[in-house]
Amino acid sequence: MNAFVSTRGGRTVSFAQALMRGLAPDGGLYVPAPLDPLGGGRPPAERGFTATAVWAAERMLGDALPPDVLERVVADALDFPVPLVEVEDDVHVLELFHGPSLAFKDVGARFMARAMAALPEAANAATILVATSGDTGGAVAAAFHRVEPFRVCVLFPRSGISERQRRQMTTLGDNVTAVSVDGTFDDCQRLAKDAFADEPLRVHCGLTSANSINVGRLFPQAFYYIHAAALLGWGERPATFVVPSGNLGNLCAGLLAHRAGMPARGFVAALNANRAFADYLEGGTVRAQPSKSTLSNAMDVGDPSNLERIRWLYGEDVGALSRDVRATSTDDEHTRSCIADVYARTGYVMDPHTAVGWVGMDAATRAGTGPKVLLSTAHPAKFPEVVERATGLELALPETLATRMAGPERVVHLSAERSALRELLLEEVAP
């Protein structure tokens, strides 16, 4: 597959062009045209996640890169385990936090960095601009750290992310510029979109995006859905996937995999108090909302970008989408109590985002029989204040996180004004 179009129309571009550009010139998001089917056979999940990812990449992105390059990119990027843990009878947790930044976004970010570096066009995409509500920034910064010829500018809200999330961005240095924005994640996302829409700035700085608006981030996330489905028998016992959801990239990747042929009984989008997607499913109207701060901060998104992609996938048919996806919403009180209850009953420790998903598991139960797969998006040690208080445990600090906690921070503080980011990119970030 090597043909992509904007969700808003326009000409067809190659995978390399979509990857390097990030956002389409018309402001839309790139989508496959058409989406190639997975075809026959079943993934070699018994050989591990890397083998599954290579199998899926060959089918979903096979002609976008030369076969040897694609296999090398996948094998190098996705060299960590993705275990499927059965916590209760037919309730499984897919642990996506065993990569370098201890978050699921390592999957997409590492694939993207290595795919971009393998392309001749890399010389024209010198600056990676990314907005984060928590985990994206750390994953992208780690993935591109010291990768030539790129520089990384990561925007994060001044308040609303944990210290450990912040330090994963601010202690790297070298080619990574960490920018603290006086505003919310939605302000950070707006600044990034404005920068990409500024054609002279985009060309001069060689701007591209590493948010889930970029197809290079999005497609690899489909690989772990396929891996979980294969571990559960592929078409023999299709699962209901429960997805902690914020900007909707993770959910969109699962829907892409399903529409390409991955068996699934359905999906549950588990939201915190930011329920724009749930409101869309209920009313059929897209309405941006001010984001609300919660314990599951990486999901604090009031205007989810990937909703545009999901609407395109379903031809604006909210009824068809609702047949595949249910949405739930919960608050911080239930998030805390869920962490405590699940640990007391099973001994399993979850971070706040995974707990939002567990609360949403009730919708998966109502969806029918069969296995449930909850996507666990972050290591609990990244949220010690919440998790330790709920469980009474003292969480050990993983080695990669301990290194970041000990390093000096380098932070640029910025207002939420478009002109401020433009000036920063021109003077301090871009070569």
C-alpha positions in Angstrom: 0.0 0.0 0.0 1.5 3.3 -1.1 -1.4 5.5 -1.7 -2.8 8.0 0.8 -5.3 10.9 0.6 -6.4 13.6 3.0 -9.6 13.1 4.9 -10.7 16.3 3.2 -9.9 15.2 -0.4 -7.1 16.3 -2.6 -4.5 14.4 -4.6 -3.0 11.0 -3.8 0.4 11.0 -2.1 2.9 8.2 -1.3 3.6 6.8 2.1 6.9 8.6 2.2 5.2 11.9 1.4 2.4 11.4 4.0 5.0 10.3 6.6 7.2 13.3 6.0 4.4 15.9 5.8 2.4 14.7 8.7 -0.6 17.0 8.2 -2.1 17.3 4.7 -1.9 20.8 3.1 -5.6 21.2 3.4 -5.5 20.6 7.2 -6.8 17.0 6.9 -5.3 13.8 8.1 -3.8 11.2 5.7 -5.7 8.0 5.3 -5.0 4.9 3.1 -6.8 4.8 -0.2 -7.6 2.0 -0.2 -6.8 0.1 3.0 -5.1 -3.1 2.0 -6.6 -6.3 3.5 -4.6 -8.5 5.7 -5.4 -11.5 3.5 -5.2 -15.2 4.4 -3.1 -16.9 7.0 -2.6 -15.9 10.6 0.1 -13.9 12.4 3.1 -15.9 13.9 2.3 -14.6 17.4 3.9 -17.6 19.0 7.3 -16.2 17.8 6.7 -12.9 19.7 5.6 -9.4 19.0 8.3 -8.5 16.5 7.4 -11.5 14.3 3.7 -10.4 14.4 4.6 -6.8 13.6 6.7 -7.8 10.6 3.8 -10.0 9.3 1.3 -7.2 9.7 3.6 -4.5 8.3 4.2 -6.6 5.1 0.4 -6.7 4.6 -0.6 -3.2 5.6 2.4 -1.3 4.4 4.2 -3.8 2.2 4.9 -1.7 -0.9 5.4 1.5 1.0 9.1 0.6 1.7 11.4 -2.0 0.2 10.8 -5.4 1.9 14.3 -5.6 3.4 14.0 -2.0 4.7 10.5 -2.6 6.2 11.7 -5.7 8.0 14.8 -3.9 9.3 12.7 -0.9 10.5 10.2 -3.1 12.3 12.8 -5.4 13.9 14.9 -2.5 15.2 11.9 -0.4 16.4 9.8 -3.1 18.0 12.4 -5.2 19.9 10.5 -5.3 23.2 7.8 -7.7 24.5 4.1 -7.0 24.4 2.7 -9.6 26.9 -1.0 -10.5 27.1 -1.8 -11.1 30.8 -4.9 -12.8 31.9 -5.9 -11.0 35.1 -9.3 -12.7 35.6 -11.2 -15.3 33.6 -11.3 -14.2 30.0 -10.2 -10.7 31.0 -6.8 -9.9 29.5 -4.5 -6.9 29.8 -2.2 -6.2 26.8 0.8 -4.5 28.4 2.1 -1.9 26.0 4.5 -0.2 28.4 7.7 -2.3 28.1 9.5 0.0 25.7 12.0 2.7 26.5 9.6 5.4 27.7 7.3 2.9 29.5 4.3 3.9 27.4 2.4 2.4 24.5 3.5 5.3 22.3 6.9 3.8 22.0 5.5 1.5 19.4 4.4 4.2 16.9 7.2 6.6 17.8 10.1 4.2 17.3 8.7 2.8 14.1 8.2 6.3 12.8 11.7 7.5 13.7 13.4 4.5 12.0 11.1 4.6 8.9 11.8 8.3 8.4 15.5 7.9 8.9 15.5 5.2 6.2 14.1 7.5 3.5 16.0 9.8 1.3 13.4 12.5 2.1 14.7 12.7 5.7 17.1 15.4 4.7 14.1 17.7 4.0 12.3 17.0 7.3 14.7 18.4 9.8 12.3 19.4 12.6 9.9 17.0 14.4 7.2 19.1 16.1 4.9 17.3 18.5 2.3 18.2 21.1 1.7 16.0 24.1 -0.8 15.6 26.9 1.6 13.3 28.7 3.2 10.2 27.2 3.6 11.1 23.5 6.3 13.6 24.2 8.5 11.2 26.1 8.1 8.5 23.5 8.8 10.7 20.6 11.8 12.5 22.3 13.3 9.1 23.1 12.6 7.7 19.7 14.3 10.5 17.8 17.0 11.3 20.4 20.4 11.5 18.6 18.8 10.3 15.3 20.3 12.2 12.4 19.3 14.5 10.8 16.4 15.3 13.0 15.7 17.9 15.7 12.7 17.5 18.0 10.5 20.2 19.5 8.0 18.8 22.0 5.2 21.0 23.4 3.6 20.1 26.7 1.2 22.0 29.1 3.0 23.7 31.9 0.7 22.0 34.4 -1.3 18.8 34.1 1.5 16.2 33.4 3.3 14.3 36.1 6.9 15.1 37.0 8.1 11.7 35.7 6.3 12.3 32.4 7.9 15.8 32.2 11.4 14.6 33.0 11.3 12.1 30.1 11.2 15.1 27.8 13.3 17.7 29.6 16.4 15.6 30.6 17.5 14.4 27.1 19.0 17.5 25.6 21.1 17.1 22.5 18.6 17.4 19.6 15.5 17.5 21.8 14.0 20.9 22.8 11.3 20.6 25.5 8.8 23.5 25.5 6.5 24.2 28.5 3.4 26.0 27.2 1.3 28.2 29.4 -2.0 26.5 28.6 -3.7 23.1 28.1 -2.9 20.3 25.7 -5.5 21.7 23.4 -3.4 24.9 23.2 -0.3 22.8 22.5 -2.2 21.0 19.7 -3.5 24.2 18.3 0.0 25.7 18.2 1.3 22.7 16.4 -1.5 22.7 13.8 -1.0 26.4 13.2 2.7 25.9 12.6 2.0 23.1 10.1 -0.5 25.3 8.3 2.1 28.1 8.0 3.6 27.0 4.6 6.7 29.3 4.7 7.5 28.2 8.2 6.9 24.5 7.4 9.2 24.6 4.4 11.9 26.7 6.0 12.1 24.6 9.2 11.4 21.2 7.4 8.5 20.6 9.9 6.8 17.3 10.2 4.6 15.9 12.9 5.1 12.9 15.3 1.7 13.1 16.8 -0.8 10.3 16.0 -2.0 12.6 13.2 1.0 11.1 11.3 0.4 7.8 9.6 3.8 6.7 10.7 2.7 6.8 14.3 -0.7 5.4 13.6 -0.2 2.2 11.5 2.3 0.5 13.9 -0.3 0.7 16.6 -2.5 -1.7 14.6 0.2 -4.3 15.0 -0.3 -5.0 18.6 -4.1 -5.4 18.2 -3.3 -8.0 15.6 -0.8 -9.7 18.0 -3.4 -9.9 20.7 -6.1 -11.3 18.3 -3.6 -13.9 17.1 -2.6 -15.0 20.7 -6.3 -15.6 21.4 -6.8 -17.8 18.4 -7.3 -15.3 15.6 -10.9 -15.9 14.3 -11.7 -18.7 16.8 -12.5 -16.5 19.8 -12.7 -12.8 18.6 -12.1 -10.3 21.5 -13.7 -7.1 22.5 -11.0 -4.5 22.8 -11.2 -1.9 25.6 -9.2 1.2 24.7 -8.3 4.0 27.1 -8.9 6.9 24.7 -8.0 10.6 24.5 -6.9 11.9 21.1 -8.3 8.6 19.6 -5.2 7.5 17.7 -5.1 4.2 19.6 -8.7 3.5 18.9 -8.4 4.5 15.3 -5.5 2.1 14.8 -7.6 -0.8 16.1 -10.4 0.1 13.8 -8.0 0.2 10.9 -6.8 -3.3 11.8 -10.4 -4.5 12.1 -11.5 -3.1 8.8 -8.4 -4.7 7.2 -9.6 -8.1 8.4 -8.5 -8.5 12.0 -11.3 -10.4 13.8 -12.9 -8.5 16.7 -16.2 -8.6 18.5 -16.1 -4.9 19.0 -14.4 -2.0 20.7 -15.0 0.1 23.8 -13.6 3.6 24.0 -12.9 4.3 27.7 -12.9 8.0 28.4 -12.2 10.0 31.5 -14.2 13.2 32.1 -13.3 14.4 28.6 -16.2 12.9 26.8 -16.3 14.6 23.4 -16.2 11.2 21.6 -19.0 9.8 23.7 -21.1 12.8 23.0 -20.5 12.4 19.3 -21.6 8.8 19.3 -24.8 9.8 21.3 -25.7 12.9 19.3 -23.9 12.6 15.9 -22.5 16.1 16.2 -18.8 17.0 16.4 -18.3 19.5 19.2 -14.9 20.6 20.6 -15.0 20.9 24.4 -12.6 22.6 26.8 -10.3 19.9 28.2 -10.6 19.0 31.8 -7.7 18.0 34.0 -7.9 14.4 35.4 -5.6 11.8 37.0 -5.4 10.1 33.5 -3.8 13.2 32.1 -2.6 11.7 28.8 -6.3 11.4 27.9 -7.3 15.0 28.8 -8.3 16.0 25.2 -11.4 18.0 24.5 -11.0 18.1 20.7 -9.6 14.7 19.6 -7.8 15.0 16.2 -8.3 11.4 15.1 -12.1 11.7 15.3 -11.8 13.1 11.8 -10.0 10.0 10.6 -12.6 7.7 12.3 -15.5 9.6 10.7 -13.8 9.2 7.3 -13.3 5.5 7.8 -17.0 5.1 8.5 -18.2 7.6 5.8 -19.7 9.9 8.4 -22.1 7.1 9.4 -22.3 7.4 13.1 -24.8 4.5 13.3 -22.3 2.2 11.6 -19.5 3.4 13.9 -21.7 2.9 17.0 -22.3 -0.8 16.0 -18.5 -1.3 16.3 -17.7 1.1 19.1 -19.2 1.9 22.5 -18.0 4.7 24.6 -17.8 5.0 28.4 -16.8 7.9 30.7 -15.6 7.9 34.3 -14.3 10.3 36.9 -11.2 10.4 39.1 -13.0 8.9 42.1 -13.9 5.8 40.2 -10.4 5.7 38.7 -8.8 5.6 42.2 -11.2 3.1 43.5 -10.7 0.8 40.5 -6.9 0.7 41.0 -7.4 -0.2 44.7 -10.1 -2.8 44.0 -8.4 -4.6 41.2 -5.1 -4.8 43.2 -7.0 -6.0 46.4 -8.8 -8.7 44.4 -6.1 -9.9 41.9 -2.8 -8.4 42.9 -2.6 -6.6 39.5 -1.3 -3.0 39.5 -2.6 -0.5 37.0 -1.8 3.1 36.1 -4.7 5.6 36.0 -5.2 5.3 32.3 -5.5 1.6 32.4 -7.9 1.9 35.3 -10.2 4.1 33.2 -10.2 1.3 30.8 -11.0 -1.3 33.5 -14.0 0.9 34.6 -15.1 0.8 31.0 -14.9 -3.0 31.0 -18.5 -3.2 32.0 -19.5 -2.1 28.5 -17.4 -4.9 27.1 -19.2 -7.3 29.3 -22.5 -6.1 28.0 -21.2 -6.4 24.5 -21.4 -10.2 24.8 -19.4 -13.3 25.6 -15.8 -13.9 24.6 -12.5 -12.6 25.7 -11.9 -9.0 26.7 -8.6 -7.3 26.0 -7.8 -4.1 27.8 -4.9 -2.1 26.4 -2.6 -1.0 29.2 -1.0 2.2 28.0 1.5 3.2 30.7 3.7 1.7 33.4 2.2 2.4 36.9 5.5 3.7 38.2 5.0 6.8 36.0 2.1 7.8 38.4 3.4 7.0 41.9 1.3 9.5 43.8 -2.0 7.9 42.5 -1.0 4.3 42.4 0.9 4.0 45.7 -1.9 5.8 47.5 -4.5 3.4 46.1 -2.5 0.2 46.6 -0.3 0.9 49.6 2.7 -0.2 47.6 6.0 1.5 47.1 6.7 1.1 43.4 10.1 0.3 42.2 11.5 2.8 39.7 12.4 1.1 36.3 16.0 1.8 35.3 15.2 3.9 32.3 13.0 6.2 34.4 15.5 6.4 37.2 18.0 7.7 34.7 15.7 10.5 33.6 14.8 11.4 37.2 18.4 12.0 38.0 19.3 14.2 35.1 19.3 18.0 34.9 16.2 19.5 33.2 16.4 21.9 30.2 13.0 23.6 29.5 11.9 26.5 27.3 8.9 28.3 28.6 6.4 29.7 26.0 3.1 31.5 25.9 0.2 29.9 24.0 0.6 32.5 21.2 1.2 31.4 17.7 3.9 34.1 17.2 5.8 32.8 20.2 6.2 29.3 18.7 7.0 30.7 15.3 9.9 32.7 16.7 11.2 29.8 18.8 11.2 27.5 15.7 13.0 30.1 13.6 15.6 31.1 16.1 16.3 28.2 18.4 15.1 24.9 17.1 15.3 24.6 13.3 18.8 24.5 11.7 
